[in-house]
Amino acid sequence: MVVLDRLLGDVKDACAAFPDKRKSGGGYTMADIGLSAFSLFFMQSESFLSHQRSLEEGRKTSNCQSLFAMAKIPTDNHIRAMLDPVHPSHLQGVFDSTVAVLREGGGMRAFQRLGERTLIALDGTEYFCSQKLGCSNCQTRKRANGKIESYHSMLAATIVAPGHAMVLPLMPEFIVKPDGAQKQDCERAAVKRWLAAHGERVRPLRPVFLGDDLFACQPVCELIVAGGDDFLFTAKPDSHKALVDFMAGAEIEETSVTRKEGAKKLTWRHRWFKGAPLREGRDAMAVDWIGLTIFDAKGKPTYEGAFVTSLKVSSENVAEIAACARARWKIENESFNVLKNNGYHLEHNFGHGKQHLAMLFAALNLLAFAIHTVCDCTEQLWIAARQAKRSRARFFEHIRTITAYLVFPDWPTLMTTLTQSKPPPEIAKIEA
């Protein structure tokens, strides 16, 4: 499993470069400390390290050594203490590697749309919330009961595509209150920072940025266009009155198509208008507007949405552009929902810390998800094991169970065991 080994090697290198607050080193390397934390998210098991410590006591080896190339397993408290000062930006190189590996292996082609463009959905999400715990990086809000709630949130960027079940998370931008600032951070400020930090990095992907109505404002749109990229954002009528007023009474181009989806007969009506102002004023950016309404067989609307874009809309591409715009929901359904409700436990408090620990753990969680996605797209043994266990939940359930009792010499042996539902003879002989 060359791809997985390469990416885990990159994770180890990144962890080895984590800043070490100890003056004279210690019994554990930063590589072992970082990999220990990462392995919990990768194996989707809070108990993974404790099981491996037990295996190590009885057999003088463990899956931490054979699968993650760790020399020693630190304690949970030591991991948290040593990782608290580490900023998640130290993981940037590994996120870059997931994209590079996917491109090199041809897996990125399945994500490309609109003439080999890559859709990057932007959206904010919370990953911690408490009325008891907090830190200097927390945002705060006052609830109706008068209590102050502390929470962490981030601006996520995820590669998506209509009709593709996979998504690939990129390095997020964390939303924190700046030191000494009175005004809290927000998604719009975070997306500007993300574009400044990562715009050049993703440019070879020829990105088209997707997002909700919050980002369909001139400052954000101008930043994207200035970088040579394009945007495709939801545009609600209530927040774009100048645009709606400009189009009132004007001739809007339209096309409709009826087709069956399963047992349902649906009609897609696409409407579009070129050169509408994004806001009031002479300096308003000109955008193309798209409206999509889907009707059932009785003519009743089942979906209605509108979008603004820097792409040039025509009768030939309006349907594909609208489909791409709706794919922004995949950051909610295939990313946030999976991360929070399907094994990754993104909202769980793995360790809050006083500095960067909560952010670092969230980034490690996203990184594990990203590497899983690359394996889902490129590693044949991994794909075969996933198919044998049918669902993501069952796949990781089996991994958690067998790695608690058996030590595997490498990932191919583990994946083969999952596929065949029994350990190979050499493993069975050792365990016997």
N, C-alpha and C positions, 0 to 999 in steps of 0.2 A: 504494500500500500504506500507507494512512493509519495503521493500527494499529501496524505495524512502525516507521514513521517516528516516531510519537509515543513509543513505548517507547525507541527509540534516542536520541531527544531527551532523555528522562528520564535515561537512562544518562549522557549527556554532561553534563547539569546536575549530576548527583550527583558525577561525577568532577571537575568544575570546582570543586566545594565541598570536595574533599579537602584536609586540612591540608597546607600547603606548608612544609617545613622550611627552605627557602632564605630568607635574609634579604632578598634583593633580586630575587627571581624568577630567571628563567633563560631559556634559548633555547626551552624547551618549556613549554607550559602544563600544568597538572595535568589538564585535560580530555584533552589529547592523550596524556598518560602513562597515564591510567586507561583510555581507549578502546583504546589499543594493546594493553594486557593483555586487556581484554574481547574484542577482536576475535579473538584466538587461540582462545578457547573458543567463541565464536559461530560461527566458520568451521570449527571442529574441525581446526585446522591449526597445528602448532608452527612451520611454516615460512612462515606467512602474511606476517609482517612483512618477512622477508628477500626474499620474492618481490616485495612491493610496493616495497621500496627499489630493487630492480633495475628495475622498471617506471618508477619515478619518475626514475631516472637517464637512461633512454632517451627517455621521453615527457613528462617534466615534470609528470606526474600519476599517480595510482594509485587503486586501489579503496579505500584508506584514506581518501582525500579524498572520493571520489564516493559511497561507500556508508556511511561512518561519520563524515563531516564533520570529519575530522581535518586540521589545518593542516600539521603536521610529524610525522615518525615518529622517535621517540627510539630510542636503542640499547637492547638487552636489559638490559645492566648498569645503565643509568640508570633504566630502568623499575623494576627490582627495588629499587634503592637508594631511589628516591623513594616507592615504595609500601609499603615495610617498616613505616613508622610509622603507616600508615592502618588504623584499625580497621574491620572489615567492617560494623559498624552504620551506616556512612555510606551503605550501599546499601539501607537499609530502605525508603526512599521508592519505589525502583524495584520492589521486590518488591510493595509495596502497589499500584503502578500496574498490575502484571500481573493482579492480582485485580480491580481496578476496571475495566480494559478488558474483561476476560472477562465481567464482570457486565453492563456497558453493551451489549456486543455480543450478549448472550443466550447466550453459550457456557457460562455457569455452570449453566444449567438442566439440561444433560446430566449434571452431577455430582450433582444434588440427589436425595435419597432420603428416605424416612420423613416425607413431608409437607413437602417443600422444606427439609429439613435438609442440611447439608454435612458430610461425613465427613472428619476430619483425622486421619491416621495418624501416630503418634509412634514413633520408633525411633532407636536409636543406630547409628552406623557409623564405621569408621576411614577416614581419607583420607591417611594418611602413616604409614610404619613404617620404622625403620632401627636398626641396631646401631652405626652410625658417626656419624650426624648427629643433632642435637637442639637444643633451645632451652629457654628458661625456661618456655614455655607447654606443653611436652611432658608427657604422662603417661609413666610408666616402669614396666617390669615385668622381673622376672628370669626368664630362660629356663632350661631344664633343663641347658644347657651352661654355666651360670654367667654368661653374658653379659647385660648390661643392654640392654634394647630400649626405644627412645624411640618414641612414637607420638602422633599427633594423632587426635582423634575429635570427633564432634559429635552433637547431638540434632537429628535432622531432623524436620520437620513437613511433611506432604504431603497435599494434597487428592486423595482417591481416590473411586472409586465402583464397585460391582460391575457387571460388564457393560460398563464403559467402558474403552477401551484407553489413554486418556490419564490422566496424573497431573500435578498442578501443585505444584511445591515452593514452600514459603514460606521466610521468613527462618529459618535454623537457629540453634540455641544452641550455642556451642562449649564443649566440655568441656576445661577447663584447670585446672591446679593453682594455686589462689589464692596470691598473694604471701605468703610467710611461713607458709603452712599446711603442717602435717605430713601431714594426711589428703588423699588424692587426690580429685579431683572424680569424680562419677559421674552416670549417666543420670537417677536419681531427683532428684538436686539440680538437674540441668540442666532437667528438665521443669518443676520448680517455678519456675525463673527464666524459662523460656519462657512459662509461663502468666501470670506477673506482668508480663512485658514486652509480651506480644501478646494476652492474653485479651480486653482491651477492643477491640483492633483487629479481631479476627475475629468479634466478637459479632454484627454484622449478618448474618453467614453462618449463624447459628443452629447452631453446630458440635456434632457428636457426636464425641468423641475416641476413637480406636481405638488399641490397643496390646497388647503381650504381657503375660504374667503379672507381669513386673517392676513394672508400673504399677498392678496391681490391688491396691493397698494403701490403707488408709484416709487417710493424709495427702494423697496425690495425688487420690484420689476426692473428698475433702472440698473441696479447692481448686477442682476443676472444678464441683462442684455449687454452691458458694458464689458462683461467678461467674455462675450462672444457666444453665450448660451441662449437657450429659450425657456420660456415658462408656459405653464398650462394650469391655471388656477381656477377654482370655483369662484363664481361671482354672484352673490346674492343681490337681488334688485334693491333691497332696502339700504344697502351700504354702497351702492353704485348708482345713485340717482341721476348724476350728470350723464352717465352712459345711457341709462334707460330713457331719459328725456331727449337725448340727442337722436335716438333711434325711433322715437315716437313719430308715427306718420310716414317714416321712411320705408322704402321698398326693401324687404328682407328676403334674401334668397332662401329657397326651401326645397327639400327633397324627402321623399318617403319610400320606405321599403317594408314589405310584409313577408315574414317567414315564420316557419315553425321552430319552436324550441321545445323539444320533447313532445308532450301532448298539447302544448299551448301554441296558439297562433297569435303572434304579436306584430305590431306595426311600429317601426321606428321613424319618427319625424325629426329630421335635422333642419334647423334654421341657422343662418349665419349672416353676419354683417361685418363689412370690412372698414377699418379706419375709424372706429368709435373712440371718443376720449375716455381715458381711464378715470379722470377726475375733472373738476372744474378748473378753469384758468387757461391762459394761452400756452402755458408750458406743459399742458397735459399730454401724456404719452398716448399715441394712437395704437389701439389694439384691435384684434379681430375678436368678435363675439360669436359664441356658439350656443344655441339652445337645443336641448334634446328632450323630447317627450316620447314615452313608450305607452302604447295603447293596447289593451287586451282585445279579444275578438268582438266584444260588445262596444268597443270604442271608448271604454273607460280608461283614463290615464292611470298607469301603475307606477310611473316614475317621471319626474320632471326635474331638470337641472340646467344650469347655465354656466358658462366658462369664458374666461378671457385668455388670450394667448398672443405671444409674439410670432407664432408660426403663421404662415400664409395659408388661409383656409380656401378650399375650392370644393366643387362638387365631387372631385375625384378622391379627396382625402378627408372630408369632413367626418365620415363615419369612423375612420380609424383614429382620428384625433379625439373624437368624443369618447371612444372606447378606452383610449389611453388616459384621458382625464378621469374617467370613472375608476381606473386602476389604482388611484390614490387610496382607495378604501383598503387595499391590500396591506398597507402599513398598519391598519387597525386590526384587520381580520387574520392575516397570515403572519403578522409580526407581534404586535402588542398582545393580542389575544393568546397566541402561543406562548409568549414569554411569561405571561401572568397566570395562565390557567392550564397549561399543558406541559408541566414538568420543570420549567426553568425557575418558577417562583420569583419573578422579578421584584415583586412588591414585598417579599419577605425581608426582614431585618437580619441579614447575615452578620452584621457588625457595623454599628453606626460610626464609631470613631469620633475623633475631635477635629480631624483635618480633612483628608481626602478618601477615607476608607470606604464610605458608602458609594462614592462616585466610582472608585476603582473596582469594587465588586460588581457594580452595574455594568461597567465596561467589559469586565472579564466574562460576565454572563452573555452579553451581546456577542463577544468574540467567540465564545463556545458555540452559540447559535450560528454564527457566520461560517465557522469551520464545519459544523454539521451540514450546512447547506452545500458547501463545496463538495463534501463527501457524497451527499445525496445526488449530486450532478455528475461526479467524475469517477468515484471509486467503485469498481464493479463488485468487489467482495462486500463492501458496505451496502451497496444497493441490493444485492442478493439477500443479505441478512435482514434488511428493512422489509423487503417483500415477503420473506418467510414469516416474519412476525406481524405483518399486515398493518399495524398502526405504530405511530411514534411512541405512544404510551407503553405498549407491550414490548417494543424493541428495547427501550431503556429499562423497563422493569426486569427483563431477562438479564441485561448487562449488570444491573445492580445486584441481582441475586447470585449469578454465577461467579462474579469477581469477588464476592464476599467469602467464597469457599475455595475457589481454584485460582492458581497463579498461571497466567498465560505468558508464554515466552515472547509473543509479539501480537500485533493487531490482526494479521491474517489468520492466525490460529483462533483468536477469539471470534472473529466474524464467521469462520468456517464452522465453529461449534454452534453458533446461533443459527446458521443456515441448516445444519444437519440435525440439530436438536440433541446432539450428544458430543462429548469431548473426543478428540482424536485419540488413538491408542496410546501415544506417548504421554499425553496428559493423564489419561485414565490409569496408566501403569504407575506413574509417580504418585498419584493420589491414593492408589491402592496400597 
